[in-house]
Amino acid sequence: MPWRRKISGINRPSRNERILGESVVSAWRIGLREENPETESDFMFSIAKLLGHDQKFFDLLEASAQQADSSVHHLVALLARLEQHDSPQSLDEFVHSRRKDKQITQELTEQLCKTFVTPLEREDIQALANALYKIPKTVEKIGERILICPGDLEGRNFQKHLELLDQAAEAVLAMVKELRKGTDAATAREMNSRLQKIEGEADKLELDLLRDLYHGDYESKQIIFLRDLYELLEKVIDRCRDAGNIILQVVLKYS
């Protein structure tokens, strides 16, 4: 279903104001066409930007979701190197994804302040941008913990974690891309249900691992280290679920 723009609050033009604005634009177009056709084209482009008809917000949200997905891929590569007993090297890739996502979030905030009418509610855009930024930020924390004591990961298999993380990040990216198309509520609910299922599997996996950790033969230091790592891994999927919930709320609002 196509989006139905809901405009409310003191920062949004009323229907009468929109009609008046369109009348003013039409008058300007007539005058500009007679005087200078090129000036008319430039003027209409500026009006389109003012009214938020361009795609910059969707571009930035998709770029943010892409950085979140990339950060998960960096984590997969880091753990793969550790399993092969290679040097974990550094966290430069994690830091780059997180910093890039932060820049995107800041740019989104700046654009919200500059744009008169946005394709989605300002609060929804800001909430989704913040939720997306928390994904690479949390992934970077996992990388930092791993490099503190990589030896304690010897013999541990994180394959299931990585599969769930990759599925969650890909699901969020797909949901963000659907926003541009104006996805219908049924499709959004289906995609969000998949995220909820992934989050449920991650919860169960964490519980099983903690049960083994507390009942197994582990040193106290290793128990603390692995427990914190398991919780962070599960938190990344929680962050993905949070972003999915915001997207579903946005879709339901405009459906």
C-alpha positions as CSV (number, residue, x, y, z in Angstrom):
1,M,0.0,0.0,0.0
2,P,1.3,3.5,-0.7
3,W,2.2,5.7,2.2
4,R,-0.3,8.1,3.6
5,R,1.6,11.1,4.9
6,K,0.5,12.1,8.4
7,I,1.5,15.6,9.3
8,S,0.9,16.8,12.9
9,G,2.4,19.2,15.4
10,I,3.5,22.8,15.2
11,N,6.4,22.1,12.9
12,R,4.1,20.6,10.2
13,P,2.1,22.6,7.7
14,S,-1.7,22.1,7.8
15,R,-3.7,21.1,4.7
16,N,-4.7,24.7,4.0
17,E,-1.1,25.8,4.3
18,R,0.0,23.1,1.9
19,I,-2.7,24.2,-0.6
20,L,-1.6,27.8,-0.2
21,G,2.0,26.8,-0.7
22,E,1.2,24.9,-3.9
23,S,-0.7,27.9,-5.2
24,V,2.3,30.1,-4.5
25,V,4.6,27.6,-6.3
26,S,2.3,27.6,-9.3
27,A,2.3,31.3,-9.5
28,W,6.1,31.4,-9.3
29,R,6.3,28.7,-12.0
30,I,4.2,30.8,-14.4
31,G,6.3,33.9,-13.8
32,L,9.6,32.0,-14.0
33,R,8.7,30.2,-17.1
34,E,8.1,33.4,-18.9
35,E,11.3,35.1,-17.7
36,N,13.8,32.2,-17.5
37,P,13.1,28.5,-18.0
38,E,16.4,27.5,-16.4
39,T,15.6,29.5,-13.3
40,E,12.3,27.7,-13.0
41,S,14.0,24.3,-13.1
42,D,16.4,25.3,-10.3
43,F,13.6,26.8,-8.3
44,M,11.4,23.6,-8.5
45,F,14.4,21.5,-7.5
46,S,14.8,23.7,-4.4
47,I,11.1,23.4,-3.5
48,A,11.3,19.6,-3.8
49,K,14.2,19.5,-1.4
50,L,12.4,21.8,1.0
51,L,9.3,19.6,1.1
52,G,11.4,16.5,1.6
53,H,10.6,14.9,-1.8
54,D,14.1,13.7,-2.3
55,Q,15.4,10.4,-1.0
56,K,18.2,11.5,1.3
57,F,16.7,10.2,4.4
58,F,16.1,6.7,3.0
59,D,19.7,6.8,1.6
60,L,21.1,7.6,5.0
61,L,19.0,5.0,6.9
62,E,20.1,2.3,4.4
63,A,23.7,3.4,4.7
64,S,23.4,3.1,8.5
65,A,21.9,-0.4,8.3
66,Q,24.6,-1.4,5.9
67,Q,27.3,-0.4,8.4
68,A,25.5,-2.4,11.0
69,D,25.6,-5.4,8.7
70,S,29.2,-4.9,7.9
71,S,30.2,-4.7,11.5
72,V,28.7,-8.2,12.0
73,H,30.7,-9.5,9.0
74,H,33.9,-8.1,10.7
75,L,33.1,-10.0,13.8
76,V,32.6,-13.2,11.8
77,A,36.0,-12.7,10.2
78,L,37.7,-12.0,13.6
79,L,36.3,-15.2,15.2
80,A,37.3,-17.2,12.1
81,R,40.9,-16.0,12.4
82,L,40.9,-17.0,16.1
83,E,39.6,-20.4,15.3
84,Q,42.5,-20.9,12.8
85,H,44.9,-19.7,15.5
86,D,45.8,-16.6,13.5
87,S,46.6,-13.2,15.1
88,P,43.4,-11.2,15.8
89,Q,45.3,-8.1,14.6
90,S,43.3,-4.9,15.5
91,L,39.8,-3.5,15.6
92,D,40.3,-1.0,12.9
93,E,37.5,-2.4,10.8
94,F,35.1,-2.3,13.8
95,V,36.1,1.2,14.7
96,H,35.6,2.4,11.1
97,S,32.1,0.9,10.9
98,R,31.1,2.4,14.2
99,R,32.5,5.9,13.3
100,K,31.0,5.8,9.9
101,D,27.6,4.9,11.4
102,K,28.0,7.8,13.9
103,Q,28.7,10.2,11.1
104,I,25.6,9.0,9.2
105,T,23.4,9.4,12.4
106,Q,24.8,13.0,12.9
107,E,24.1,13.8,9.2
108,L,20.5,12.5,9.6
109,T,20.0,14.8,12.6
110,E,21.3,17.8,10.7
111,Q,19.1,17.0,7.7
112,L,16.1,16.8,10.1
113,C,16.8,20.3,11.2
114,K,17.1,21.6,7.7
115,T,14.2,19.9,5.9
116,F,10.7,21.4,6.2
117,V,8.7,18.3,5.5
118,T,10.2,14.8,6.0
119,P,9.0,11.5,4.3
120,L,8.5,10.0,7.8
121,E,7.9,11.6,11.2
122,R,11.0,13.2,12.5
123,E,10.8,11.3,15.8
124,D,10.6,8.0,13.9
125,I,13.6,8.8,11.7
126,Q,15.7,9.8,14.8
127,A,14.6,6.7,16.8
128,L,15.5,4.3,13.9
129,A,18.8,6.0,13.3
130,N,19.8,5.7,17.0
131,A,18.7,2.1,17.1
132,L,20.8,1.3,14.0
133,Y,23.9,3.0,15.5
134,K,23.7,0.9,18.6
135,I,24.3,-2.3,16.5
136,P,27.9,-1.6,15.4
137,K,28.6,0.1,18.7
138,T,27.8,-3.1,20.6
139,V,29.7,-5.3,18.0
140,E,32.8,-3.2,18.6
141,K,32.5,-3.9,22.3
142,I,32.5,-7.6,21.6
143,G,35.7,-7.2,19.5
144,E,37.3,-5.3,22.4
145,R,36.5,-8.0,24.9
146,I,37.8,-10.7,22.6
147,L,41.2,-9.0,22.2
148,I,41.5,-8.7,26.0
149,C,41.9,-12.4,26.5
150,P,41.6,-14.3,23.2
151,G,43.2,-17.4,24.8
152,D,40.0,-18.0,26.8
153,L,38.1,-18.6,23.6
154,E,40.2,-21.7,22.8
155,G,37.9,-24.6,22.1
156,R,34.8,-22.5,22.1
157,N,32.5,-22.7,19.0
158,F,30.6,-19.5,18.1
159,Q,29.2,-20.8,14.8
160,K,25.5,-20.7,16.0
161,H,26.0,-17.2,17.4
162,L,27.4,-16.0,14.2
163,E,24.6,-17.5,12.1
164,L,22.0,-15.8,14.2
165,L,23.9,-12.5,14.2
166,D,24.2,-12.6,10.4
167,Q,20.5,-13.4,10.0
168,A,19.4,-10.6,12.3
169,A,21.6,-8.0,10.6
170,E,20.5,-9.0,7.2
171,A,16.8,-8.9,8.3
172,V,17.2,-5.4,9.6
173,L,18.9,-4.2,6.4
174,A,16.1,-5.7,4.3
175,M,13.4,-4.0,6.5
176,V,15.1,-0.7,6.2
177,K,15.3,-1.0,2.4
178,E,11.6,-1.8,2.3
179,L,10.8,1.6,3.9
180,R,11.7,3.4,0.7
181,K,9.3,1.2,-1.3
182,G,6.4,1.9,1.1
183,T,6.0,-1.8,2.2
184,D,2.6,-2.9,3.4
185,A,1.8,-3.9,7.0
186,A,1.6,-7.6,6.3
187,T,5.1,-7.8,4.8
188,A,6.5,-5.7,7.7
189,R,4.9,-8.0,10.3
190,E,6.2,-11.1,8.5
191,M,9.8,-9.7,8.4
192,N,9.6,-8.5,12.0
193,S,8.3,-11.9,13.1
194,R,11.4,-13.5,11.6
195,L,13.5,-11.1,13.7
196,Q,11.6,-12.0,16.8
197,K,12.2,-15.7,16.1
198,I,15.9,-15.1,15.7
199,E,15.9,-13.2,19.0
200,G,14.1,-16.1,20.7
201,E,16.6,-18.6,19.5
202,A,19.5,-16.4,20.7
203,D,17.9,-16.2,24.2
204,K,17.7,-20.0,24.3
205,L,21.3,-20.3,23.1
206,E,22.6,-18.0,25.7
207,L,20.7,-19.8,28.5
208,D,22.1,-23.2,27.4
209,L,25.6,-21.8,27.3
210,L,25.3,-20.2,30.7
211,R,24.0,-23.4,32.1
212,D,27.0,-25.2,30.8
213,L,29.3,-22.5,32.0
214,Y,28.0,-22.5,35.6
215,H,27.9,-26.3,35.9
216,G,31.1,-27.0,34.0
217,D,34.7,-27.1,35.1
218,Y,35.9,-23.5,34.4
219,E,38.1,-21.1,36.2
220,S,36.4,-18.1,37.8
221,K,38.1,-15.7,35.4
222,Q,37.0,-17.7,32.4
223,I,33.4,-17.8,33.7
224,I,33.2,-14.0,34.0
225,F,34.9,-13.5,30.6
226,L,32.6,-15.9,28.7
227,R,29.5,-14.8,30.5
228,D,30.1,-11.2,29.5
229,L,30.8,-12.2,25.9
230,Y,27.6,-14.3,25.7
231,E,25.6,-11.4,27.0
232,L,27.1,-9.0,24.5
233,L,26.5,-11.4,21.6
234,E,22.8,-11.7,22.6
235,K,22.6,-7.9,23.0
236,V,23.5,-7.3,19.4
237,I,20.5,-9.4,18.3
238,D,18.4,-7.4,20.8
239,R,19.5,-4.2,19.1
240,C,18.5,-5.7,15.7
241,R,15.1,-6.6,17.2
242,D,14.7,-3.1,18.6
243,A,15.3,-1.6,15.1
244,G,12.9,-4.0,13.6
245,N,10.2,-3.0,16.1
246,I,10.6,0.6,15.2
247,I,10.3,-0.1,11.5
248,L,7.1,-2.1,12.1
249,Q,5.7,0.8,14.2
250,V,6.4,3.2,11.4
251,V,4.8,1.0,8.8
252,L,1.7,0.5,10.9
253,K,1.4,4.2,11.4
254,Y,1.4,4.9,7.7
255,S,-0.7,1.9,6.5
